[in-house]
Amino acid sequence: MYFAIFSILIAVTPPPPATAGPPDGMVLVPGATFTMGLDDGNFDERPAHQVHISAFYMDRHEVTNAQFAHFVRQSNSHDTIEGAWFRFCVEGAVDLIAHYEARHGTTFNAFSVTETDDLQQQRLRRVDAARWNAAIKALRHMVDEREPLANETRITEIASTDAVRNLIKTQAEMPVRNVTWHDAAAYARWAGKRLPTEAEWELAARGADQRLYPWGNNWMPERCRASVDPPQSTIFDPYAPPSPTTQSGPVPVGSYPDGASPFGCLDMAGNVWEWTADWYGERYYTQVDDARDPLGPKGLKDGRLPDPYSEDALLSKAEQGRSNNTRKVIRGGGWSGPSNLSPFNMRTTRRLWSNPNYWHADVGFRCARDIKRRLQDAEPSNPRKDE
């Protein structure tokens, strides 16, 4: 009798569900052991060493202006985003201007910092005024208007013009840039993802066959957005007029499908450099003792620099900005740079760094996600290292 009941239970028990596919906009990077680094590369790429990475999901594209603007609105992060990302995004500039108009109930032209006697309130109003004005200047530059914007006209009316609406549409698929590491990490948490580790990023870019570039071992400049000469770019002055001979800046994500990595990730060489989760260590590869899912060297909690008056302060020391715990790894190469350096900078093993509270006109990011989170969407994100 027991055997019969057990047999019936087996017969009616449904089979386990098939493994779900990657989330929208992401690709599966299967677990693999691969060679990380390059013995004849830069000093911080040595030695080449074997690393095992567990399977994970990776964004197919870099995070776009439209995606980041949606995040800022939905999370009401206008005041907490550190980078001046709105300088290259009309949608971001419009949203920021609208945010301050709603907060203060007036246009920028009629706004006064000293309407209150409270010194703390004055300080906050000065902060708002500075960022508000920066957004207006950015919008004026992007729509090529030399007359003041948003004087007596509400931003909702300006945003409804064809010039602004067309630019928002045109810029939607451009990679977001001028974001700090903290901004990138905040977006990733909001999206239920995380920033990829440096090792994950390299595996997703080069595969397990040790490719020098995402597409293979030969430099092919037609497969990536790179080699825009710095004197002709807006990296030094975001408000400078465009070069008459060269279109500066990145291009919409996915514009180079022939440059895809072995797993289908696009723009992992060129367009914008990308933040990763790891702290940077020049000699980390010589010291790494964890060949399975390495997380990089230990860094400061939350990526914050020490208080200048604390015992840990580095501000008065020569190593400020050069210490391992004040730098985050960026990968992948960007659009700006001399053409003779592009074959070096676009390599899948190339390592660069920046302080986590800096933003740059050629640095953006993409996200990763643990496989197990596919079945745990309701849970908060679980960063794999100090963020």
C-alpha positions in Angstrom: 0.0 0.0 0.0 2.8 2.4 1.0 4.6 1.7 -2.3 1.4 2.3 -4.3 0.8 5.7 -2.6 4.4 6.7 -3.1 4.2 5.7 -6.8 1.1 7.9 -7.2 2.8 10.8 -5.6 5.8 10.5 -7.9 3.4 10.3 -10.9 1.5 13.5 -9.9 4.5 15.6 -8.7 5.3 18.1 -11.4 8.8 18.3 -12.7 11.0 21.1 -11.4 10.6 24.3 -13.4 13.1 24.9 -16.2 15.9 27.4 -15.4 14.7 30.9 -16.1 16.5 32.9 -18.7 18.4 36.1 -18.1 16.5 39.1 -17.0 15.6 41.6 -19.7 18.6 43.4 -21.0 21.1 41.0 -19.5 23.1 38.0 -20.7 24.2 34.9 -18.9 27.9 34.6 -18.3 28.4 30.9 -17.4 30.7 29.9 -14.6 34.2 29.4 -15.9 37.9 29.2 -15.0 39.8 31.7 -17.0 43.1 33.5 -17.2 42.9 37.0 -15.7 45.6 39.5 -16.4 48.4 39.6 -18.9 52.1 38.8 -18.3 53.3 41.2 -21.0 50.7 43.9 -20.2 50.9 46.9 -17.9 52.7 46.5 -14.6 49.4 46.2 -12.7 48.1 43.4 -15.0 50.8 41.0 -13.9 51.0 38.2 -13.3 48.4 36.4 -15.4 46.6 34.0 -13.0 43.8 31.5 -13.0 40.5 32.6 -11.6 37.2 30.7 -11.2 34.0 32.8 -11.5 30.5 31.5 -10.7 27.8 32.0 -13.2 26.2 35.5 -13.2 24.1 37.8 -15.3 25.6 40.9 -17.0 24.0 43.9 -18.6 24.2 43.6 -22.4 24.6 47.4 -22.7 26.0 50.2 -20.6 23.3 51.9 -18.5 21.6 54.6 -20.6 20.5 58.2 -20.0 16.9 57.1 -20.1 17.4 54.3 -17.6 19.3 56.6 -15.2 16.8 59.4 -15.5 14.0 56.9 -14.7 15.9 55.8 -11.6 16.4 59.4 -10.4 12.7 60.2 -10.7 11.5 57.0 -9.2 13.9 57.1 -6.3 13.6 60.9 -5.9 17.4 61.0 -5.9 17.8 64.5 -7.4 19.6 65.8 -4.3 21.8 62.8 -3.6 23.3 62.1 -7.1 26.8 63.4 -6.8 27.9 63.6 -10.5 26.9 66.3 -12.9 25.3 63.7 -15.3 22.7 66.2 -16.4 25.4 68.1 -18.4 25.1 65.4 -21.1 21.4 64.5 -20.7 18.6 66.9 -21.6 16.1 64.7 -19.7 18.2 64.9 -16.6 18.6 68.7 -16.8 14.9 69.2 -17.3 14.0 66.9 -14.4 16.5 68.7 -12.1 15.1 72.2 -13.0 11.6 70.9 -12.5 12.6 69.5 -9.1 13.9 72.8 -7.9 10.9 74.8 -9.3 8.6 72.5 -7.4 10.6 72.8 -4.2 10.8 76.6 -4.2 7.6 77.4 -6.1 9.2 79.7 -8.5 11.5 79.9 -11.5 15.3 80.4 -11.1 15.1 84.1 -12.2 12.8 84.9 -9.3 14.6 82.8 -6.7 16.5 84.4 -3.8 18.9 82.7 -1.5 18.4 85.3 1.3 14.6 85.1 1.7 15.1 83.4 5.1 17.1 84.5 8.1 17.9 81.0 9.0 21.6 80.4 8.2 21.1 76.7 7.7 18.3 77.3 5.3 20.4 79.8 3.4 23.2 77.3 3.0 20.8 74.7 1.6 19.3 77.3 -0.7 22.8 78.2 -2.0 23.4 74.5 -2.7 20.1 74.3 -4.6 20.9 77.5 -6.5 24.3 76.3 -7.7 22.9 73.0 -9.0 19.8 74.6 -10.4 21.9 77.1 -12.3 24.2 74.4 -13.6 21.2 72.5 -14.9 20.0 75.6 -16.7 23.4 76.2 -18.3 23.6 72.6 -19.4 20.2 72.7 -21.0 21.0 76.0 -22.7 24.2 74.5 -24.2 22.5 71.3 -25.3 19.6 73.0 -27.1 22.1 75.6 -28.4 20.2 78.5 -27.0 22.2 81.6 -26.1 19.2 83.4 -24.6 18.5 82.6 -20.9 16.3 79.7 -20.3 13.7 79.3 -17.5 13.6 82.9 -16.6 9.9 83.6 -16.4 8.9 80.4 -18.2 8.3 77.2 -16.3 10.4 74.3 -17.4 7.2 72.3 -18.3 6.6 74.7 -21.1 10.2 74.6 -22.3 10.3 70.8 -22.1 7.3 70.6 -24.4 9.1 72.3 -27.3 10.1 70.2 -30.3 13.8 71.0 -29.8 13.8 69.6 -26.2 11.6 66.7 -26.9 13.7 65.6 -29.9 16.9 65.9 -27.9 15.5 63.7 -25.1 14.6 61.1 -27.7 18.0 61.4 -29.4 19.9 61.1 -26.1 17.9 58.3 -24.6 20.1 55.5 -25.7 23.4 57.3 -25.0 25.4 55.8 -22.1 25.0 57.8 -18.9 28.2 59.5 -17.8 29.5 62.0 -15.4 28.3 59.7 -12.6 30.4 58.8 -9.5 31.0 55.3 -8.3 28.4 56.0 -5.5 25.8 57.0 -8.1 26.5 53.8 -10.1 26.2 51.7 -7.0 22.9 53.4 -6.0 21.4 52.7 -9.4 22.4 49.1 -9.2 20.9 48.6 -5.8 17.6 50.3 -6.9 17.5 48.0 -10.0 18.0 44.9 -7.8 21.5 44.4 -9.3 25.0 45.3 -8.3 28.2 46.5 -9.9 30.3 43.6 -11.4 33.5 42.7 -9.7 36.7 43.3 -11.7 37.1 39.6 -12.4 33.5 39.2 -13.6 33.9 42.2 -15.8 37.1 40.7 -17.4 35.5 37.3 -17.9 32.4 38.9 -19.6 34.7 40.9 -21.9 37.3 38.4 -22.9 35.7 35.0 -22.3 37.7 31.9 -21.3 39.9 32.0 -24.4 42.1 34.9 -23.3 41.0 37.4 -26.0 42.9 40.6 -26.1 39.7 42.4 -27.2 36.1 41.4 -26.9 36.0 40.4 -30.6 39.4 38.6 -30.8 43.1 39.2 -30.6 43.5 41.8 -33.4 42.9 45.5 -33.0 39.9 46.5 -35.1 39.0 50.2 -34.6 35.9 49.9 -36.6 34.4 47.7 -33.9 34.3 50.2 -31.1 33.8 53.9 -30.3 37.3 55.1 -29.5 40.1 57.4 -30.7 38.3 60.8 -30.4 41.3 63.1 -30.0 41.1 64.9 -26.6 41.7 68.4 -28.0 38.5 67.9 -30.1 36.4 66.4 -27.3 34.2 67.9 -24.5 36.0 65.9 -21.8 37.9 69.0 -20.8 35.1 71.5 -21.2 31.5 70.1 -21.3 30.2 73.5 -22.4 32.7 73.9 -25.3 31.1 74.0 -28.8 31.5 70.8 -30.8 34.4 70.4 -33.0 33.6 71.3 -36.6 35.4 68.2 -37.9 34.7 65.6 -35.2 31.6 64.5 -33.3 32.8 64.3 -29.8 31.4 62.0 -27.1 30.1 58.4 -27.0 27.5 56.9 -29.3 24.2 55.1 -28.5 24.8 51.8 -26.7 25.0 48.8 -29.0 26.1 50.8 -32.0 29.0 48.3 -32.7 27.4 44.9 -32.8 30.5 43.4 -34.4 32.4 44.3 -31.2 30.4 42.0 -29.0 32.1 39.9 -26.4 31.9 36.0 -26.4 28.7 36.2 -24.3 27.0 39.0 -26.2 28.0 42.0 -24.1 28.4 45.2 -26.2 30.7 48.2 -25.9 33.1 46.5 -23.5 35.8 48.2 -25.5 35.3 51.9 -25.9 32.3 54.2 -25.6 32.7 54.9 -21.9 34.9 53.4 -19.2 32.9 51.4 -16.6 32.9 51.4 -12.8 33.4 48.1 -11.1 32.8 47.0 -7.5 36.5 46.5 -6.7 39.0 48.7 -5.0 42.1 49.1 -7.0 45.5 47.7 -5.9 48.5 48.1 -8.1 50.0 44.9 -6.8 46.8 43.0 -6.0 47.5 40.4 -8.7 50.7 39.5 -6.9 49.0 39.2 -3.6 45.6 37.6 -4.5 45.1 34.3 -2.6 41.4 33.7 -3.5 41.2 32.2 -7.0 37.4 31.8 -6.7 35.1 34.8 -7.1 37.7 37.3 -5.9 36.4 40.6 -4.6 39.6 42.7 -4.8 41.5 44.3 -2.0 39.8 45.7 1.1 38.8 49.4 0.9 37.0 52.1 2.9 33.5 51.5 4.1 31.0 53.1 1.6 33.9 54.3 -0.5 34.2 57.5 1.5 37.4 59.3 2.0 38.4 59.8 5.7 37.3 62.9 7.5 40.2 65.4 7.1 40.5 65.8 10.9 40.3 62.1 11.8 43.3 59.9 12.7 42.9 58.2 9.3 43.0 61.4 7.3 45.2 61.2 4.2 44.5 64.7 3.0 47.9 66.0 4.2 49.8 63.0 2.9 51.4 62.5 -0.5 49.6 59.2 -1.0 46.2 60.9 -1.0 44.3 59.6 -4.0 47.0 57.0 -4.6 46.3 54.7 -1.6 44.6 51.4 -2.4 41.6 52.3 -0.3 40.7 55.5 -2.1 40.5 54.2 -5.6 37.9 52.1 -7.5 38.7 50.1 -10.7 37.3 51.3 -14.0 37.5 49.1 -17.1 36.9 49.0 -20.8 38.3 52.1 -22.3 36.4 55.2 -23.4 35.6 57.3 -26.5 38.3 59.9 -25.8 41.9 59.5 -26.4 44.7 59.6 -29.1 44.3 56.9 -31.7 47.8 55.6 -31.1 46.9 54.7 -27.5 43.5 53.0 -28.3 45.0 49.5 -29.0 46.5 49.6 -25.5 43.6 51.2 -23.6 40.8 49.0 -25.2 42.4 45.7 -24.2 40.2 43.4 -22.0 43.0 43.3 -19.3 43.5 47.1 -19.1 43.0 48.4 -15.6 42.5 52.1 -14.7 41.2 53.7 -11.5 39.4 56.7 -10.2 38.4 58.1 -6.8 34.8 56.9 -6.1 33.5 60.4 -5.6 34.8 61.7 -8.9 32.9 61.9 -12.1 34.2 62.0 -15.7 32.8 62.7 -19.1 34.0 59.3 -20.4 33.0 57.1 -17.5 29.7 55.3 -17.0 28.8 51.7 -15.9 26.8 48.6 -16.4 25.4 46.2 -13.8 25.6 42.5 -12.9 23.3 40.3 -11.0 23.6 37.0 -9.1 21.9 34.0 -10.6 20.1 33.2 -7.3 18.4 36.6 -7.3 16.3 35.5 -10.2 14.1 33.7 -7.7 14.4 36.4 -5.0 13.2 39.5 -6.7 11.4 40.7 -3.7 14.5 40.8 -1.5 16.8 43.8 -1.2 20.0 43.8 -3.1 22.9 42.0 -1.5 26.1 43.8 -2.3 29.0 41.4 -2.5 31.5 43.9 -1.0 31.6 47.1 0.9 29.7 49.8 -0.9 
